[in-house]
């Protein structure tokens, strides 16, 4: 996966964890719509704000890591077990 489009395609194909494709799109949209004020507008011409590309890169890296985690059967089984345990505890309370 070298592009965001390849990552999105992998998530939509079922790689990753349930709901990851939708969450990736939502997180990217929220971050891209969020603006970070620029300290000195005179250095950026007349652009009042910029997108925090570091935050965007962190989101992409996190979901890429989730695809790799889900591809490892032992890790996926461990995550499934933890989720099942948490749901069982919630039901018992």
NORDA-V802357 format. One record per residue. N is the residue number from 0. PHI is phi in whole degrees, 0 to 359 (none if undefined). PSI is psi in whole degrees, 0 to 359 (999 if undefined). BURIAL is I if it has 16 or more other ideal C-beta (glycine too) atoms within 10 Angstrom, else O. Layout:
BEGIN
[[N;PHI;PSI;BURIAL] [N;PHI;PSI;BURIAL]]
END
This chain:
BEGIN
[[0;none;109;I] [1;249;350;O] [2;227;163;O] [3;296;324;O] [4;296;320;O] [5;294;322;O] [6;297;313;I] [7;300;318;I] [8;297;318;O] [9;298;316;I] [10;294;320;I] [11;292;334;O] [12;279;359;O] [13;102;1;O] [14;281;151;I] [15;95;203;I] [16;247;159;I] [17;306;132;O] [18;86;356;O] [19;298;321;I] [20;299;315;I] [21;291;320;O] [22;293;321;I] [23;300;310;I] [24;300;318;O] [25;293;317;O] [26;293;319;I] [27;295;317;I] [28;298;315;O] [29;297;318;O] [30;289;321;I] [31;289;334;O] [32;275;342;O] [33;280;139;O] [34;246;142;O] [35;252;122;O] [36;299;144;O] [37;267;134;O] [38;297;317;O] [39;232;102;O] [40;296;331;O] [41;295;337;O] [42;274;344;O] [43;250;17;O] [44;70;237;O] [45;245;22;O] [46;278;118;O] [47;283;343;O] [48;201;160;O] [49;229;160;O] [50;275;139;O] [51;281;93;O] [52;290;337;O] [53;296;316;O] [54;296;321;I] [55;297;316;I] [56;297;322;O] [57;294;321;O] [58;297;313;I] [59;297;316;I] [60;297;321;O] [61;296;315;O] [62;288;328;I] [63;297;319;I] [64;297;323;O] [65;295;323;I] [66;296;316;I] [67;294;320;O] [68;297;316;O] [69;292;336;I] [70;285;342;O] [71;270;111;O] [72;303;320;O] [73;295;319;O] [74;293;316;O] [75;299;319;O] [76;296;319;O] [77;295;318;O] [78;296;316;O] [79;300;320;O] [80;294;317;O] [81;297;317;O] [82;297;316;O] [83;298;319;O] [84;297;317;O] [85;296;318;O] [86;294;322;O] [87;295;320;O] [88;294;320;O] [89;297;320;O] [90;291;332;O] [91;279;342;O] [92;275;999;O]]
END
